[in-house]
Amino acid sequence: MPIFRYRCAQCGTGETRLVPRFDAEVRCEKCGEVMTKQPSAFAAVSRSAASGCAAADFCPSAGGHCCNGHCGCGGH
């Protein structure tokens, strides 16, 4: 399920919600109004030498090399 950031135009409440579908209608828990989906940042992983990684270990779960375990595999 995707996670989205929402803001209520009625009362100004901001929330992050795990929703079942991209187009799911989300209502404010304070006032009950439909909330608006907000833009959010995303993370990206660079596998280039310019990333500052001195020791890149092979990691099958990362699809190649892993910078000191930053892919979550512990650098193995």
C-alpha positions in Angstrom: 0.0 0.0 0.0 1.3 3.5 -0.8 1.9 6.2 1.8 0.8 9.7 1.0 0.8 13.1 2.8 -2.6 14.8 3.0 -3.8 18.3 4.2 -7.3 19.3 5.2 -8.4 22.6 3.6 -11.1 23.0 6.2 -9.1 22.8 9.5 -5.5 22.7 8.2 -4.6 19.3 9.7 -1.8 17.5 8.0 -1.4 13.7 8.1 0.6 10.9 6.5 -1.6 7.9 5.6 -1.1 4.4 4.3 -3.9 4.1 1.7 -5.2 1.0 -0.1 -5.3 2.7 -3.6 -3.7 5.7 -5.2 -7.2 7.3 -5.8 -8.6 6.5 -2.3 -10.7 9.3 -0.7 -9.2 10.3 2.7 -11.2 12.1 5.3 -9.8 14.3 8.1 -10.0 12.7 11.5 -10.7 16.1 13.2 -13.5 17.5 11.0 -14.5 14.8 8.5 -13.8 16.8 5.4 -12.1 15.2 2.4 -8.3 15.8 2.5 -6.1 16.9 -0.4 -3.1 14.8 -1.4 0.2 16.9 -1.0 3.4 16.6 -3.0 6.1 14.7 -1.3 9.8 14.0 -1.6 11.2 10.7 -2.7 14.5 8.9 -2.1 16.9 7.8 -4.9 20.0 5.7 -4.7 23.1 6.4 -6.8 25.4 3.6 -7.7 28.0 5.7 -9.3 31.6 6.2 -8.1 30.8 9.9 -7.5 28.6 8.9 -4.6 31.6 8.9 -2.2 31.5 5.2 -1.5 35.0 3.8 -1.1 34.1 0.2 -0.5 31.2 -1.2 -2.6 30.2 -4.7 -1.8 28.1 -6.9 -4.0 24.5 -7.2 -2.8 22.0 -9.3 -4.7 19.0 -7.5 -3.1 20.3 -4.1 -4.3 20.8 -5.5 -7.8 24.5 -5.0 -7.8 26.8 -3.1 -5.5 26.0 -1.7 -2.1 27.7 1.2 -0.4 28.7 0.0 3.0 25.4 -1.7 3.7 23.2 1.4 2.9 20.9 -0.8 0.8 19.9 -2.5 4.0 21.7 -5.8 3.5 24.5 -5.0 6.0 27.1 -4.7 3.3 27.2 -8.4 2.4 
